Amino acid sequence: VLHAKLLPYMVDDIRRTLPDGIVIHDAKVVLGQAGSLSALINRVIYTVPASLWADRGGLLAQLDKITQLTTLTFNRETKDGFKQIDLRPVIFDLRLDTQSLIMTVGVGETGYARPTEVATFLNEGLGCEIAALPFHRQAMFRMAEDGRRIDPMEL
């Protein structure tokens, strides 16, 4: 879906340079935008196949434990060594559906949590190394102060 106000020749020029299989679904002019898109995004949803854990009940228990905690300390490696951070304030949702572990974590001004960092607290019963987990970034968006979820194309 392309906005009619977008200069059509610009979109056509971009389309011609894209490899097969990459499709433009939406485009808009962003002149005058207050900041970069990456600076405006503050939430990311990741999914991981729940089948990678041997015991669904054990995974549910680990999720319950994390959501009950008020702090979740992690030693993040930085260029200057290790820095102790609290991941709990930037884990906004952590749940299991029928097929996937779903985690919504903060990025940007709210602080950030890498999905691999969160997974280190879910390693009991995991059938592979954390580095080998196939995280799927399902969505990125901005959570407004009034609780509205704002799609990146609306920013």
N, C-alpha and C positions, 0 to 999 in steps of 0.2 A: 504494500500500500504506500503510495507516494503522495505527498501533499501537492495539490495543483499549483500552489504558490511557489514551490521550489522550481528553480530554473531547470526545465526538462533536459536541456543539452548537457548540463553538469552531471545529472544522474546517468544519462546515456554514456558520457565519457567514462564515468566510473565503472559502469556495467561492462564496457568493452575490455577493461583492463583486468577484471576479475576472472579467476580460473573457473572452470566448469564446476558446478555444484555449490558455488557461493552465490546467494541471492539477496538482493536488497529488499527487505520487507517494509521498511519505513525510512523516511528521511525528512529532515526539516532544516531550515536556516536557524543558526544559533548565534547570530550576531548580537552583541551586547549582553551575552550571558555573563552572570556575575562571577563564575569560576569554572574551572575545568570540571568535566563530568565526573572524573575520578575523585575530585575533592567534594563533590556534592552527594555522592553515594555514601550511605552509612550502614547498610545492611546487605548481607549476602546469605543466600540459602544454598547449602550443600546437601547432597544425598549420597549415601553409600549403600550398596546391597546388604541387607540384614543377614543374608545367607552366609556371609563371611564369618559370622560368629557361630560357634558350635551350639550354644545354648541360648535360645531366645529369652528364656526366663532370667538367665544370668545377666544378659544385656539389659533387660528391663530393670533389674535390680541396680545395676551400675548407673543407669540413667536417672532412676529415682534418687539415688544417693547424691548425685551431682546437683540435681535440681533442688534438693533440700539444703545444700550448703550455702553459706553466705559469702565464703571466700574459697577460691580454688587456685592455690599458688603453683606457679610454673616457672622454671628456670629457663629463660629464653636466651639463646646464644646471640650475642651481638659482636660487632667488630672489636669491641673493647673487652670482651670476656662474656660473662653471664650476668643477666639482670633478672632479679626476681620480680614477677608481675602477678597480678590477680586477674585470672581469666573470667571469673564468675560474673562481674558486671557487664561483660560483653558477650555473654552467651544468652541470647534472647529467647531461644526455643531449642529444645533438645527432646526429640520424641521418636517413636517407632511407629510406622504404619505397617501395612501387611507385607511389604517387600523391602522397605528402605529405612535406614536410620536417617533422620532429617535434622539438620542443625542450622539454626539461624544465628549468625554471629555478627558482631559489629566490625566496621571498618571506618577509617577516617577519624573525624573529630570525637567520636564516642570511644575511641580506643579500638584495638583490633585483636582478634583471635584467629590464628591459623587453624584450619580444620585438623591438621596433623597434631597440633598441640592439644586440642580437645580430645582427639582420639587416644592420646596417651593415657587418659583416665578411663578409657573403655577397652583396655587391652585384654582383660580376662576373657578367655574363651575365643579370642580372635585367631582365625586360621591363617593369618599371614602377617608379615611385618607391617608396621604402620606406614612406612615409606612406600609400600606396595599397594596401599588402599586406593581403589579407583574412585576418587571423589568426583562428583559431577556438580559443577556450579549451575544450579537450576535457575537462580534469579539473583539480580542485583537491583536495589531500589533505595529510595530515601524514605525514611520514616520521619514524617513531619512531627513537630512538637505537639500538634493536636491529635496525633494518632493515625493520621491518614498515610496510606502507603502510596508513594508517588513513583510511577514508572520512570525509568531514565529518559524516555522520549518526551516526557512532560516537563523535564527540568530545563 
